[in-house]
Amino acid sequence: MFEGFESGRIAVDGVEIAYVAAGAGEPLLMLHGFPQTKALWARIAPELVALGYRVICADLRGYGASDKPPARADLTNYSFRAMAADQLGLMKTLGHERFHLAGHHRGARVAHRLALDHPAAVASVTLMDIVPTAVMLGDLRREVAQSYWHWFFLAQPALPGANDRSQSRSLL
């Protein structure tokens, strides 16, 4: 998987973010969804490299080979804003001040937040398989809550069945 890609982990504000990267040209950061990891992009990333992009696929905080710090009581360290800051820090450390951004599902929510918080860093953004959170939850009705009931589990401070707090994390 990811043959010919370099791999590494970069610390961003004390959290190590795992990534793979290959290619030359304009940088493209790809963010996976829930419950996937960067492996989601293993088949498409080489195609994008062949098209002339520098492709970086990263694991979000709490996923895959990236760090999984214990959730704070207020869950802010697992917010989309915190995960977006991780990815921005990763890209800056890799030498990319401005980049294209693609996200699927949860990664799209992180990409959306990154684009809102740091528009100068984002050359373009592609959001796949989401309705923006503010739209979805801004008018939360019974029909939406019944269709997306599983979302509310993701807002819990710990995963059910975790043996101790250090093993658990929020997925927000």
N, C-alpha and C positions, 0 to 999 in steps of 0.2 A: 504494500500500500504506500502511496506517495513516493514511488521510485524516482530517484534523481532529485528529490526535495531535501533541503537541509532541515534539521529540526533543532529546537532549542526551547529554553524556558528563560523568560526575562522577568526580573522583579520590577514591579510597578507599585510604589507605595507599600512595600512589604508583602505583596501578593505576587507569587510567580505565575505567569501566564505562559502556557505551552503553545507552541506554534510550529508549523512547517511552512517553508517558503521555497519558491523556485521561479526562474524566469528573469527577464529583463524588461524594461519598459515602464509604463505607468503602473504604480502600485494599486492592487486591488485586494482589499481585506474582505474575507468571507467568514461570516458568523453563522454557526449552526443553530438548530432549534432544540426544543425539549422533546424527548430526553436524549437527543443525539450528542455527538462530539464532533470535532473537526473531521473525523472519518466520513461524515456525511458527504464531503466534497471530494473524496478520493478519486472518483471517476470523472468528474467535470473539471477539476483543477488543472490536470495536464492539458486538457483541451484549451483552456484559457491561457495557459503558458504558451501553447503553440500559436495562439492568436497575437502574442506579443505583450502580454501583461506580466508584471512581477506579482505573482499570486501568493498571498499570505493567508493561511487558514489557521484560525486560533480556537482554542478551547476557552469558553467563557469561565469566569470565576465559578467554582463549585462543580465544574464538569470535567470529565476526562482526566488529563494529566495536569491541569491547572490546579493551583492550591484551592483548598476547601476550608477557609477559616471558619471558626464557630460564628454563628449569627449573633449580632448584637441584639439587645433586647428590643430596640426600635427597628431592626431589620435593615437599616440604611446601608449596611455593607453588602447587601445582596439586592439593592435597588438597581433598576436599569441605569440610573445615573452613575452609580459606582462601577457597574460593569462596563459602561461606555467609557468612563475615565481610564479603566484598565486597558481597553483596546486602543484608546488614543495614546496612552503612554507607551504601549507596545510599539505602535507605528512610529512614534517620534524616536524611540530608542533605536529602531531599525533604520532611522534616517529619512522617514517619510513624513514631511510636514503636511502634505496634502495628498489625498488618495481617494480612489473609488471605493465604494462600500456596498456590500451585498449581504443581506441577512434573511434567514428563513425562520419563521415562527418566532421563538423566543429571541433568537439572534436578530430578527427584524425589529423587535421592540427595542433591543439594545442599539441597533443601528439608527432607528428613529430618534432615540434620545440623544445619541452622539451627534446626529445631524442638527438637532435643535440647539444643543448646548455649544457646539463647535462648528458652525457653518463654514468658517474659513478653511477648515481642515478637510471638508468633504467636497470632492470634485463632482461626484454623482452618487446617488443612493438608489438601490433597488431593494424593495421590501416585498418579500414573498410570504403568502399565507397568513396575513394578519389584517385585522381592522384596527386602526390606532386605538390604544387603550382609552384615551379620553372620549372617543366616539362610542366605544363599546360600553364603557362603564358610566358615561356621563348621563345616560338615561336608562339606568338599570331597571328593567321591568321583569316581571315573573317569567316571561317567555325566554328572555336572555339568560336569566339565572338558571332556569331549568335546562337550557341547552348547553351552558358552559359551567355547570356545577363543579367540574373538576378544577377550574381555575382557583377556586377558593381554598383548595388544599395547598396550592403553591404559595399562599400567603401565610402559612403556619410557620412558627419559629423553629420547628424541628420536624424531621421526617418521622412518621409513625413507626414505632418499633426500634428506633435508634437506642442503643444501649446506654449511652451517656451523651452529655451535651457536646463533648469534643468531637463526637462522631456524627453529629447532626448538623444540618444546615437548612436554611430557607432557600427556596428556588426563585425568590423574587429578584 
